[in-house]
């Protein structure tokens, strides 16, 4: 029987992907992210007999070894609803193998937590790592064990090369990405859009015009979660990727170009023009800097046709705060891809990868299970989850909006990039009140200071990358 160790892990930034509910961020390049009208179905060819969009169906169940009585421990920072559903996944693994699985609540950052466990001689069999950099660090520290033949076979069958590459280090496969998050979405209040006589936008120009129409109708345009500064990094990354392109994005993520590069200043100028215009940010910068992520979502979908804002930007995890309002996803709340600032529409995603830390049969069997559609189906049916597994039947998702978000993720194939701030040293890209988080909060308050912001970002990045 699966056991749960009762020590509680703090949630903090983790509620972002799986952190943002969080992840290292993937960009789905143009044309790949075609959600269309979020609540509308696809063509007849895209639907199964139940009227839901359907993905590939293997019809097969993953084969797992018998592990009667063997103990398997799994560490993750998931809490609340995420932990509850993941435990159902582990229950199914127990049922099929006879193993005894324990969930180990981890602290964030998980690498520091694992360091203490390894030093104490008690590493978990498997850890769910939320960043590409965390996988690389686990390999460098010689904690991580390569994926076995059975798990590799499931990966080869069910995952695009792009997702496999994100879990590989030095040409060897270590990570199995189980949970993903598409973070390049604009969610909107349908009543507000109807009142403003506007519609979903495909380009940045269309988006800014639509935002103005929303404001002119009597509702401020966009709700911004400025107190949770990771959302500001996501704003920048989406604008930068679309405007500067994937090659520049990769260079900036590795600090191979400086944050004073003209491409960075151009993206800041674009973003600042939105943030600095009257009525575009709900309540203005001061209010936004006091608004956390859940509140930024709820104030778009409460108040009937007079909410505090018409739109909110963030990933598929927006559905969780919406579920705590009276708004219905697909009717009152709809979604469209982040508009194309340049040639292509971006999509930044995060993800959590399972990595074996012990050479055990149980660890490898769990990786094999997590790489299968069988495991993904359990969480998909519960909602609040997107899988990179291309053979998960899309009918498993509970509504058309989530099906289309998942479909877009799969359609992206190899055109993915992990979240830039999650690839950076934590002191720069992931610490409240410091580095990129603090500097972008200052920029939200003073969006005309493009040169000063770029210089501050470069100074902080240079120090952080030098130490890493």
DRENDO-1510 file (C-alpha; in Angstrom, 1 decimal, always signed):
<recs>
REC; n; res; u; v; w
REC; 1; UNK; +0.0; +0.0; +0.0 .
REC; 2; UNK; +1.2; +3.5; -0.8 .
REC; 3; UNK; +2.2; +5.5; +2.2 .
REC; 4; UNK; +2.4; +9.2; +2.6 .
REC; 5; UNK; +5.0; +10.9; +4.7 .
REC; 6; UNK; +3.2; +13.6; +6.6 .
REC; 7; UNK; +5.8; +16.4; +6.6 .
REC; 8; UNK; +4.2; +19.2; +4.6 .
REC; 9; UNK; +6.1; +21.0; +1.9 .
REC; 10; UNK; +5.7; +24.7; +1.4 .
REC; 11; UNK; +3.9; +25.6; -1.8 .
REC; 12; UNK; +5.0; +29.2; -2.7 .
REC; 13; UNK; +6.1; +29.7; -6.2 .
REC; 14; UNK; +5.5; +26.1; -7.0 .
REC; 15; UNK; +1.8; +26.8; -7.7 .
REC; 16; UNK; +3.0; +28.5; -10.8 .
REC; 17; UNK; +3.1; +25.7; -13.6 .
REC; 18; UNK; +3.1; +22.9; -12.0 .
REC; 19; UNK; +5.1; +25.5; -10.5 .
REC; 20; UNK; +3.7; +28.1; -13.0 .
REC; 21; UNK; +2.1; +25.2; -11.7 .
REC; 22; UNK; +6.7; +26.4; -13.4 .
REC; 23; UNK; +9.2; +24.7; -15.7 .
REC; 24; UNK; +12.6; +25.7; -17.8 .
REC; 25; UNK; +9.9; +27.3; -20.9 .
REC; 26; UNK; +9.0; +25.8; -24.0 .
REC; 27; UNK; +8.0; +27.8; -27.0 .
REC; 28; UNK; +5.6; +26.5; -29.5 .
REC; 29; UNK; +6.4; +28.3; -32.7 .
REC; 30; UNK; +3.8; +29.8; -35.0 .
REC; 31; UNK; +1.2; +27.8; -36.7 .
REC; 32; UNK; +1.6; +25.1; -34.1 .
REC; 33; UNK; -0.6; +26.8; -31.6 .
REC; 34; UNK; -3.9; +27.0; -33.3 .
REC; 35; UNK; -6.5; +26.8; -30.6 .
REC; 36; UNK; -9.2; +28.4; -32.7 .
REC; 37; UNK; -12.3; +29.3; -30.8 .
REC; 38; UNK; -11.5; +27.6; -27.5 .
REC; 39; UNK; -15.0; +26.3; -26.8 .
REC; 40; UNK; -15.7; +25.0; -30.3 .
REC; 41; UNK; -15.1; +21.5; -31.5 .
REC; 42; UNK; -12.8; +20.6; -34.4 .
REC; 43; UNK; -13.9; +19.1; -37.7 .
REC; 44; UNK; -15.7; +15.8; -37.8 .
REC; 45; UNK; -12.4; +14.1; -38.7 .
REC; 46; UNK; -11.0; +15.3; -35.3 .
REC; 47; UNK; -13.7; +13.8; -33.2 .
REC; 48; UNK; -14.4; +10.4; -31.8 .
REC; 49; UNK; -17.8; +8.8; -31.4 .
REC; 50; UNK; -18.4; +10.8; -28.3 .
REC; 51; UNK; -18.1; +14.1; -30.0 .
REC; 52; UNK; -14.8; +15.0; -28.3 .
REC; 53; UNK; -11.6; +15.7; -30.1 .
REC; 54; UNK; -9.4; +12.7; -30.1 .
REC; 55; UNK; -5.7; +12.2; -30.3 .
REC; 56; UNK; -3.8; +9.1; -31.3 .
REC; 57; UNK; -5.0; +5.9; -29.7 .
REC; 58; UNK; -2.6; +3.0; -29.2 .
REC; 59; UNK; -5.2; +0.7; -27.7 .
REC; 60; UNK; -2.4; -0.9; -25.7 .
REC; 61; UNK; -1.7; -0.9; -22.0 .
REC; 62; UNK; +1.9; -0.5; -20.9 .
REC; 63; UNK; +3.5; -3.7; -19.6 .
REC; 64; UNK; +5.1; -3.4; -16.1 .
REC; 65; UNK; +7.1; -5.9; -14.1 .
REC; 66; UNK; +5.8; -7.5; -10.9 .
REC; 67; UNK; +7.4; -5.8; -7.9 .
REC; 68; UNK; +5.5; -7.4; -5.0 .
REC; 69; UNK; +6.7; -5.9; -1.8 .
REC; 70; UNK; +9.4; -3.7; -3.3 .
REC; 71; UNK; +9.5; -0.2; -1.9 .
REC; 72; UNK; +9.5; +2.8; -4.3 .
REC; 73; UNK; +9.8; +6.4; -3.0 .
REC; 74; UNK; +8.9; +9.5; -5.1 .
REC; 75; UNK; +9.8; +13.0; -4.2 .
REC; 76; UNK; +7.9; +16.0; -5.6 .
REC; 77; UNK; +7.0; +19.5; -4.5 .
REC; 78; UNK; +3.4; +19.1; -5.5 .
REC; 79; UNK; +0.8; +20.0; -2.8 .
REC; 80; UNK; -2.9; +20.4; -2.5 .
REC; 81; UNK; -4.9; +19.3; -5.5 .
REC; 82; UNK; -1.8; +18.4; -7.5 .
REC; 83; UNK; -0.5; +16.0; -4.9 .
REC; 84; UNK; -4.0; +14.4; -4.5 .
REC; 85; UNK; -4.2; +13.5; -8.1 .
REC; 86; UNK; -0.6; +12.4; -8.4 .
REC; 87; UNK; -1.3; +10.0; -5.6 .
REC; 88; UNK; -4.0; +8.4; -7.7 .
REC; 89; UNK; -1.4; +7.9; -10.4 .
REC; 90; UNK; +0.9; +6.2; -7.9 .
REC; 91; UNK; -2.0; +4.1; -6.6 .
REC; 92; UNK; -2.5; +2.7; -10.1 .
REC; 93; UNK; +1.2; +1.9; -10.3 .
REC; 94; UNK; +0.9; +0.0; -7.0 .
REC; 95; UNK; -2.1; -1.9; -8.3 .
REC; 96; UNK; -0.4; -3.0; -11.4 .
REC; 97; UNK; +3.0; -3.9; -10.0 .
REC; 98; UNK; +2.4; -4.8; -6.3 .
REC; 99; UNK; +5.1; -2.3; -5.2 .
REC; 100; UNK; +4.7; -0.2; -2.1 .
REC; 101; UNK; +5.0; +3.5; -3.1 .
REC; 102; UNK; +5.7; +6.3; -0.7 .
REC; 103; UNK; +5.3; +10.0; -1.6 .
REC; 104; UNK; +8.0; +12.2; -0.2 .
REC; 105; UNK; +6.9; +15.9; +0.1 .
REC; 106; UNK; +9.8; +18.0; -1.1 .
REC; 107; UNK; +10.8; +21.5; -0.5 .
REC; 108; UNK; +11.4; +24.1; -3.2 .
REC; 109; UNK; +14.0; +24.4; -4.7 .
REC; 110; UNK; +14.0; +20.6; -4.9 .
REC; 111; UNK; +17.7; +20.3; -5.7 .
REC; 112; UNK; +18.6; +21.7; -2.3 .
REC; 113; UNK; +16.1; +19.3; -0.7 .
REC; 114; UNK; +17.6; +16.4; -2.6 .
REC; 115; UNK; +21.1; +17.4; -1.7 .
REC; 116; UNK; +20.2; +16.9; +2.0 .
REC; 117; UNK; +18.6; +13.6; +1.2 .
REC; 118; UNK; +21.6; +12.3; -0.7 .
REC; 119; UNK; +24.0; +13.6; +2.0 .
REC; 120; UNK; +22.0; +11.6; +4.5 .
REC; 121; UNK; +22.1; +8.5; +2.4 .
REC; 122; UNK; +18.3; +8.5; +1.8 .
REC; 123; UNK; +17.7; +9.7; -1.7 .
REC; 124; UNK; +14.2; +8.9; -3.1 .
REC; 125; UNK; +14.0; +6.3; -5.9 .
REC; 126; UNK; +12.5; +9.0; -8.2 .
REC; 127; UNK; +12.3; +12.7; -8.1 .
REC; 128; UNK; +10.0; +15.0; -10.1 .
REC; 129; UNK; +12.2; +17.8; -11.3 .
REC; 130; UNK; +10.6; +21.1; -12.6 .
REC; 131; UNK; +13.5; +22.5; -14.5 .
REC; 132; UNK; +15.8; +21.5; -17.3 .
REC; 133; UNK; +18.6; +23.0; -15.2 .
REC; 134; UNK; +17.6; +20.8; -12.2 .
REC; 135; UNK; +18.0; +17.7; -14.4 .
REC; 136; UNK; +21.4; +18.9; -15.5 .
REC; 137; UNK; +22.5; +19.6; -12.0 .
REC; 138; UNK; +21.3; +16.1; -10.8 .
REC; 139; UNK; +23.4; +14.6; -13.6 .
REC; 140; UNK; +26.5; +16.8; -12.8 .
REC; 141; UNK; +26.1; +15.7; -9.1 .
REC; 142; UNK; +26.1; +12.1; -10.2 .
REC; 143; UNK; +22.7; +11.5; -8.6 .
REC; 144; UNK; +20.6; +10.8; -11.7 .
REC; 145; UNK; +20.5; +7.4; -13.4 .
REC; 146; UNK; +19.9; +7.0; -17.1 .
REC; 147; UNK; +16.5; +5.9; -18.4 .
REC; 148; UNK; +16.3; +2.1; -18.9 .
REC; 149; UNK; +15.4; +0.2; -22.0 .
REC; 150; UNK; +11.7; -0.2; -21.2 .
REC; 151; UNK; +11.2; +3.5; -20.3 .
REC; 152; UNK; +13.1; +4.5; -23.4 .
REC; 153; UNK; +10.9; +2.4; -25.5 .
REC; 154; UNK; +7.8; +4.2; -24.1 .
REC; 155; UNK; +9.4; +7.6; -24.6 .
REC; 156; UNK; +10.3; +6.7; -28.2 .
REC; 157; UNK; +6.7; +5.6; -28.9 .
REC; 158; UNK; +4.9; +8.4; -27.1 .
REC; 159; UNK; +7.0; +11.6; -27.2 .
REC; 160; UNK; +8.4; +14.0; -29.8 .
REC; 161; UNK; +12.1; +14.3; -30.1 .
REC; 162; UNK; +11.9; +17.8; -28.6 .
REC; 163; UNK; +10.5; +16.6; -25.3 .
REC; 164; UNK; +13.0; +13.8; -25.2 .
REC; 165; UNK; +15.8; +16.3; -25.8 .
REC; 166; UNK; +14.6; +18.4; -22.8 .
REC; 167; UNK; +15.2; +15.3; -20.6 .
REC; 168; UNK; +18.6; +14.4; -22.0 .
REC; 169; UNK; +22.0; +15.5; -20.8 .
REC; 170; UNK; +25.2; +14.7; -22.8 .
REC; 171; UNK; +23.4; +12.6; -25.3 .
REC; 172; UNK; +21.9; +10.3; -22.5 .
REC; 173; UNK; +18.2; +10.2; -21.5 .
REC; 174; UNK; +17.5; +10.9; -17.9 .
REC; 175; UNK; +14.2; +12.6; -17.6 .
REC; 176; UNK; +10.6; +11.6; -18.5 .
REC; 177; UNK; +8.4; +14.7; -18.8 .
REC; 178; UNK; +5.1; +13.8; -17.3 .
REC; 179; UNK; +3.3; +17.1; -16.6 .
REC; 180; UNK; +3.5; +20.1; -18.9 .
REC; 181; UNK; +2.0; +23.6; -18.8 .
REC; 182; UNK; +1.3; +25.7; -21.9 .
REC; 183; UNK; +1.9; +29.2; -20.5 .
REC; 184; UNK; +1.2; +31.3; -23.6 .
REC; 185; UNK; -2.4; +31.9; -23.4 .
REC; 186; UNK; -4.8; +34.9; -23.1 .
REC; 187; UNK; -7.9; +34.1; -21.1 .
REC; 188; UNK; -10.9; +36.5; -21.5 .
REC; 189; UNK; -14.3; +37.2; -20.1 .
REC; 190; UNK; -16.8; +36.5; -22.9 .
REC; 191; UNK; -19.4; +39.0; -21.6 .
REC; 192; UNK; -16.8; +41.8; -21.6 .
REC; 193; UNK; -15.7; +40.9; -25.2 .
REC; 194; UNK; -19.3; +41.0; -26.3 .
REC; 195; UNK; -19.9; +44.3; -24.7 .
REC; 196; UNK; -16.7; +45.7; -26.2 .
REC; 197; UNK; -17.6; +44.3; -29.7 .
REC; 198; UNK; -14.1; +42.7; -29.9 .
REC; 199; UNK; -12.8; +39.2; -30.6 .
REC; 200; UNK; -9.8; +37.0; -30.2 .
REC; 201; UNK; -6.5; +38.4; -31.5 .
REC; 202; UNK; -3.9; +36.7; -33.7 .
REC; 203; UNK; -1.3; +39.6; -33.7 .
REC; 204; UNK; +0.0; +42.0; -31.1 .
REC; 205; UNK; -1.5; +45.0; -33.0 .
REC; 206; UNK; -4.9; +43.3; -32.9 .
REC; 207; UNK; -4.4; +42.6; -29.2 .
REC; 208; UNK; -3.6; +46.1; -28.3 .
REC; 209; UNK; -6.6; +47.4; -30.3 .
REC; 210; UNK; -8.8; +44.9; -28.6 .
REC; 211; UNK; -7.5; +45.9; -25.2 .
REC; 212; UNK; -8.4; +49.5; -26.0 .
REC; 213; UNK; -11.9; +48.6; -27.1 .
REC; 214; UNK; -12.3; +46.7; -23.7 .
REC; 215; UNK; -11.2; +49.9; -21.9 .
REC; 216; UNK; -13.4; +52.1; -23.9 .
REC; 217; UNK; -16.4; +49.9; -23.0 .
REC; 218; UNK; -15.8; +50.6; -19.3 .
REC; 219; UNK; -13.6; +47.7; -18.2 .
REC; 220; UNK; -9.9; +47.9; -17.7 .
REC; 221; UNK; -8.1; +45.7; -20.2 .
REC; 222; UNK; -5.6; +43.2; -18.6 .
REC; 223; UNK; -5.3; +41.9; -15.1 .
REC; 224; UNK; -1.6; +41.6; -14.2 .
REC; 225; UNK; -0.2; +39.6; -11.2 .
REC; 226; UNK; +2.6; +41.9; -10.4 .
REC; 227; UNK; +3.2; +40.6; -6.8 .
REC; 228; UNK; +3.9; +37.2; -8.3 .
REC; 229; UNK; +6.8; +38.4; -10.4 .
REC; 230; UNK; +7.2; +35.1; -12.3 .
REC; 231; UNK; +4.2; +36.2; -14.3 .
REC; 232; UNK; +6.2; +39.2; -15.5 .
REC; 233; UNK; +9.0; +37.0; -16.7 .
REC; 234; UNK; +6.5; +35.1; -18.7 .
REC; 235; UNK; +5.2; +38.3; -20.2 .
REC; 236; UNK; +8.7; +39.2; -21.3 .
REC; 237; UNK; +9.6; +35.7; -22.6 .
REC; 238; UNK; +6.5; +35.5; -24.8 .
REC; 239; UNK; +7.1; +38.9; -26.3 .
REC; 240; UNK; +10.8; +38.3; -26.7 .
REC; 241; UNK; +10.5; +34.8; -28.3 .
REC; 242; UNK; +8.0; +36.0; -30.9 .
REC; 243; UNK; +9.8; +39.2; -31.7 .
REC; 244; UNK; +13.4; +38.2; -31.5 .
REC; 245; UNK; +13.0; +34.6; -32.6 .
REC; 246; UNK; +14.1; +31.2; -31.2 .
REC; 247; UNK; +17.9; +31.6; -31.9 .
REC; 248; UNK; +18.1; +34.9; -29.9 .
REC; 249; UNK; +15.9; +33.4; -27.2 .
REC; 250; UNK; +18.4; +30.5; -26.8 .
REC; 251; UNK; +21.3; +32.9; -26.7 .
REC; 252; UNK; +19.8; +35.1; -24.1 .
REC; 253; UNK; +18.7; +32.1; -22.0 .
REC; 254; UNK; +22.3; +31.0; -21.8 .
REC; 255; UNK; +23.6; +34.6; -21.4 .
REC; 256; UNK; +25.5; +34.3; -24.6 .
REC; 257; UNK; +24.2; +37.8; -25.5 .
REC; 258; UNK; +23.7; +40.5; -22.9 .
REC; 259; UNK; +20.5; +41.8; -21.6 .
REC; 260; UNK; +21.5; +45.2; -23.0 .
REC; 261; UNK; +21.2; +43.7; -26.5 .
REC; 262; UNK; +19.0; +45.7; -28.8 .
REC; 263; UNK; +16.6; +42.8; -29.1 .
REC; 264; UNK; +16.0; +42.9; -25.3 .
REC; 265; UNK; +15.4; +46.6; -25.4 .
REC; 266; UNK; +13.0; +46.2; -28.3 .
REC; 267; UNK; +10.9; +43.6; -26.3 .
REC; 268; UNK; +10.9; +45.8; -23.2 .
REC; 269; UNK; +9.7; +48.8; -25.4 .
REC; 270; UNK; +6.9; +46.7; -26.8 .
REC; 271; UNK; +5.8; +45.4; -23.3 .
REC; 272; UNK; +6.3; +48.9; -21.7 .
REC; 273; UNK; +4.0; +50.5; -24.3 .
REC; 274; UNK; +1.2; +48.2; -23.1 .
REC; 275; UNK; +1.9; +48.4; -19.4 .
REC; 276; UNK; +2.3; +52.2; -19.5 .
REC; 277; UNK; -0.9; +53.0; -21.3 .
REC; 278; UNK; -3.9; +54.2; -19.3 .
REC; 279; UNK; -6.5; +51.5; -18.7 .
REC; 280; UNK; -4.4; +48.6; -20.0 .
REC; 281; UNK; -3.3; +47.3; -16.5 .
REC; 282; UNK; -6.2; +46.8; -14.1 .
REC; 283; UNK; -5.9; +49.3; -11.3 .
REC; 284; UNK; -2.6; +50.6; -12.6 .
REC; 285; UNK; +0.9; +49.5; -11.7 .
REC; 286; UNK; +0.5; +50.0; -7.9 .
REC; 287; UNK; -2.6; +47.8; -7.8 .
REC; 288; UNK; -1.0; +45.2; -10.0 .
REC; 289; UNK; +2.0; +45.0; -7.7 .
REC; 290; UNK; -0.3; +44.1; -4.9 .
REC; 291; UNK; -2.1; +41.4; -7.0 .
REC; 292; UNK; -1.1; +37.8; -6.8 .
REC; 293; UNK; -1.7; +35.2; -9.5 .
REC; 294; UNK; -5.0; +33.7; -8.2 .
REC; 295; UNK; -6.5; +37.1; -7.6 .
REC; 296; UNK; -5.4; +38.3; -11.1 .
REC; 297; UNK; -7.5; +35.5; -12.6 .
REC; 298; UNK; -10.5; +35.8; -10.3 .
REC; 299; UNK; -10.9; +39.6; -10.8 .
REC; 300; UNK; -11.5; +38.9; -14.5 .
REC; 301; UNK; -14.2; +36.3; -13.9 .
REC; 302; UNK; -16.1; +37.7; -11.0 .
REC; 303; UNK; -18.6; +40.6; -11.1 .
REC; 304; UNK; -20.7; +39.4; -14.0 .
REC; 305; UNK; -20.3; +41.8; -16.9 .
REC; 306; UNK; -18.5; +44.4; -14.8 .
REC; 307; UNK; -15.3; +42.6; -13.6 .
REC; 308; UNK; -12.1; +44.5; -12.8 .
REC; 309; UNK; -10.5; +43.5; -16.1 .
REC; 310; UNK; -11.5; +41.8; -19.4 .
REC; 311; UNK; -8.4; +39.6; -19.9 .
REC; 312; UNK; -5.6; +37.8; -18.0 .
REC; 313; UNK; -2.4; +36.3; -19.4 .
REC; 314; UNK; -1.0; +33.0; -18.2 .
REC; 315; UNK; -1.0; +29.3; -18.8 .
REC; 316; UNK; -3.4; +26.5; -18.6 .
REC; 317; UNK; -3.2; +26.6; -14.8 .
REC; 318; UNK; -5.5; +29.7; -15.0 .
REC; 319; UNK; -8.3; +27.1; -15.1 .
REC; 320; UNK; -7.8; +26.3; -11.4 .
REC; 321; UNK; -8.6; +29.8; -10.0 .
REC; 322; UNK; -11.4; +30.1; -12.6 .
REC; 323; UNK; -12.9; +26.9; -11.1 .
REC; 324; UNK; -13.2; +28.7; -7.8 .
REC; 325; UNK; -15.5; +31.3; -9.3 .
REC; 326; UNK; -18.9; +30.9; -10.9 .
REC; 327; UNK; -17.5; +31.3; -14.4 .
REC; 328; UNK; -17.7; +28.3; -16.6 .
REC; 329; UNK; -14.7; +27.5; -18.8 .
REC; 330; UNK; -15.8; +27.4; -22.5 .
REC; 331; UNK; -18.8; +29.6; -21.9 .
REC; 332; UNK; -17.9; +32.5; -19.6 .
REC; 333; UNK; -14.2; +32.0; -19.9 .
REC; 334; UNK; -12.4; +31.4; -23.2 .
REC; 335; UNK; -8.8; +31.4; -24.3 .
REC; 336; UNK; -6.7; +32.2; -27.3 .
REC; 337; UNK; -2.9; +31.9; -28.1 .
REC; 338; UNK; -0.6; +34.6; -27.0 .
REC; 339; UNK; -0.6; +36.9; -30.1 .
REC; 340; UNK; +2.2; +37.0; -32.6 .
REC; 341; UNK; +4.5; +40.0; -31.8 .
REC; 342; UNK; +6.8; +39.1; -34.7 .
REC; 343; UNK; +6.3; +36.5; -37.4 .
REC; 344; UNK; +5.3; +33.6; -35.1 .
REC; 345; UNK; +2.9; +33.2; -32.2 .
REC; 346; UNK; +4.9; +32.0; -29.1 .
REC; 347; UNK; +4.0; +29.5; -26.5 .
REC; 348; UNK; +6.0; +29.1; -23.3 .
REC; 349; UNK; +5.6; +25.9; -21.4 .
REC; 350; UNK; +6.9; +24.4; -18.2 .
REC; 351; UNK; +7.2; +20.8; -17.3 .
REC; 352; UNK; +8.0; +18.3; -14.5 .
REC; 353; UNK; +10.3; +15.4; -15.4 .
REC; 354; UNK; +10.6; +12.1; -13.5 .
REC; 355; UNK; +14.3; +11.2; -12.9 .
REC; 356; UNK; +15.6; +8.0; -11.3 .
REC; 357; UNK; +18.0; +8.6; -8.4 .
REC; 358; UNK; +18.5; +4.9; -7.6 .
REC; 359; UNK; +19.5; +1.9; -9.8 .
REC; 360; UNK; +16.4; +0.0; -8.8 .
REC; 361; UNK; +13.9; -2.0; -10.8 .
REC; 362; UNK; +11.1; -0.1; -9.1 .
REC; 363; UNK; +12.5; +3.3; -10.2 .
REC; 364; UNK; +12.8; +2.2; -13.8 .
REC; 365; UNK; +9.3; +0.7; -13.8 .
REC; 366; UNK; +7.8; +3.9; -12.5 .
REC; 367; UNK; +9.6; +5.9; -15.3 .
REC; 368; UNK; +8.1; +3.5; -17.8 .
REC; 369; UNK; +4.6; +3.9; -16.4 .
REC; 370; UNK; +4.9; +7.7; -16.3 .
REC; 371; UNK; +6.0; +7.7; -20.0 .
REC; 372; UNK; +2.8; +5.8; -20.9 .
REC; 373; UNK; -0.6; +7.2; -21.9 .
REC; 374; UNK; -2.1; +5.1; -19.1 .
REC; 375; UNK; -0.5; +7.3; -16.4 .
REC; 376; UNK; -1.2; +10.5; -18.2 .
REC; 377; UNK; -4.9; +9.6; -18.6 .
REC; 378; UNK; -5.5; +9.5; -14.8 .
REC; 379; UNK; -4.5; +13.1; -14.3 .
REC; 380; UNK; -5.9; +14.4; -17.6 .
REC; 381; UNK; -9.4; +13.1; -16.5 .
REC; 382; UNK; -9.1; +15.0; -13.2 .
REC; 383; UNK; -8.3; +18.3; -15.0 .
REC; 384; UNK; -5.6; +20.9; -14.3 .
REC; 385; UNK; -3.1; +19.0; -16.3 .
REC; 386; UNK; -1.6; +18.9; -19.8 .
REC; 387; UNK; +0.5; +16.0; -21.0 .
REC; 388; UNK; +3.3; +16.0; -23.6 .
REC; 389; UNK; +2.4; +12.4; -24.4 .
REC; 390; UNK; +1.3; +12.4; -28.0 .
REC; 391; UNK; -0.6; +9.1; -27.7 .
REC; 392; UNK; -2.9; +10.2; -24.9 .
REC; 393; UNK; -6.4; +10.3; -26.2 .
REC; 394; UNK; -7.5; +13.9; -26.1 .
REC; 395; UNK; -11.0; +12.7; -25.1 .
REC; 396; UNK; -9.5; +12.1; -21.6 .
REC; 397; UNK; -9.5; +15.9; -20.9 .
REC; 398; UNK; -12.6; +17.1; -19.2 .
REC; 399; UNK; -13.5; +20.0; -21.6 .
REC; 400; UNK; -12.9; +21.4; -25.0 .
REC; 401; UNK; -10.7; +24.2; -23.8 .
REC; 402; UNK; -8.2; +21.8; -22.2 .
REC; 403; UNK; -8.4; +19.5; -25.2 .
REC; 404; UNK; -7.4; +22.3; -27.5 .
REC; 405; UNK; -4.6; +23.5; -25.2 .
REC; 406; UNK; -3.3; +19.9; -25.2 .
REC; 407; UNK; -3.7; +19.5; -28.9 .
REC; 408; UNK; -1.7; +22.7; -29.5 .
REC; 409; UNK; +1.1; +21.4; -27.3 .
REC; 410; UNK; +1.3; +18.1; -29.1 .
REC; 411; UNK; +1.1; +19.9; -32.5 .
REC; 412; UNK; +4.2; +21.9; -31.7 .
REC; 413; UNK; +6.3; +18.7; -32.0 .
REC; 414; UNK; +9.9; +19.6; -31.7 .
REC; 415; UNK; +9.5; +23.4; -31.8 .
REC; 416; UNK; +9.7; +23.9; -28.1 .
REC; 417; UNK; +11.8; +26.0; -25.7 .
REC; 418; UNK; +11.7; +25.8; -22.0 .
REC; 419; UNK; +10.9; +28.9; -19.9 .
REC; 420; UNK; +13.9; +31.2; -19.9 .
REC; 421; UNK; +13.8; +32.3; -16.2 .
REC; 422; UNK; +13.8; +28.7; -15.2 .
REC; 423; UNK; +16.9; +28.1; -17.2 .
REC; 424; UNK; +18.7; +30.9; -15.4 .
REC; 425; UNK; +20.5; +30.7; -12.1 .
REC; 426; UNK; +17.9; +30.9; -9.3 .
REC; 427; UNK; +19.4; +34.1; -7.9 .
REC; 428; UNK; +18.6; +35.8; -11.2 .
REC; 429; UNK; +15.5; +34.1; -12.6 .
REC; 430; UNK; +13.7; +32.7; -9.6 .
REC; 431; UNK; +14.1; +34.6; -6.3 .
REC; 432; UNK; +11.4; +37.0; -4.9 .
REC; 433; UNK; +12.7; +40.5; -4.4 .
REC; 434; UNK; +15.9; +39.9; -6.4 .
REC; 435; UNK; +17.2; +39.7; -10.0 .
REC; 436; UNK; +14.8; +39.5; -12.9 .
REC; 437; UNK; +11.7; +39.3; -10.6 .
REC; 438; UNK; +12.5; +42.6; -8.8 .
REC; 439; UNK; +13.7; +44.4; -11.9 .
REC; 440; UNK; +10.6; +43.6; -13.9 .
REC; 441; UNK; +8.4; +44.7; -11.0 .
REC; 442; UNK; +10.3; +48.0; -11.1 .
REC; 443; UNK; +9.7; +48.1; -14.8 .
REC; 444; UNK; +6.0; +47.5; -14.4 .
REC; 445; UNK; +6.0; +50.6; -12.2 .
REC; 446; UNK; +8.2; +52.7; -14.6 .
REC; 447; UNK; +7.7; +51.1; -18.1 .
REC; 448; UNK; +9.4; +54.0; -19.9 .
REC; 449; UNK; +12.8; +53.2; -18.3 .
REC; 450; UNK; +13.9; +50.7; -21.0 .
REC; 451; UNK; +17.6; +51.5; -20.9 .
REC; 452; UNK; +17.8; +51.4; -17.1 .
REC; 453; UNK; +15.9; +48.2; -16.9 .
REC; 454; UNK; +18.1; +46.5; -19.5 .
REC; 455; UNK; +21.2; +47.6; -17.7 .
REC; 456; UNK; +19.9; +46.4; -14.4 .
REC; 457; UNK; +19.0; +43.0; -15.9 .
REC; 458; UNK; +22.4; +42.6; -17.4 .
REC; 459; UNK; +24.2; +43.6; -14.1 .
REC; 460; UNK; +22.2; +41.0; -12.1 .
REC; 461; UNK; +22.5; +38.3; -14.8 .
REC; 462; UNK; +26.3; +38.8; -15.1 .
REC; 463; UNK; +26.7; +38.3; -11.3 .
REC; 464; UNK; +24.4; +35.3; -11.2 .
REC; 465; UNK; +25.9; +33.4; -14.2 .
REC; 466; UNK; +29.4; +34.0; -13.0 .
REC; 467; UNK; +28.6; +32.2; -9.8 .
REC; 468; UNK; +26.8; +29.4; -11.4 .
</recs>
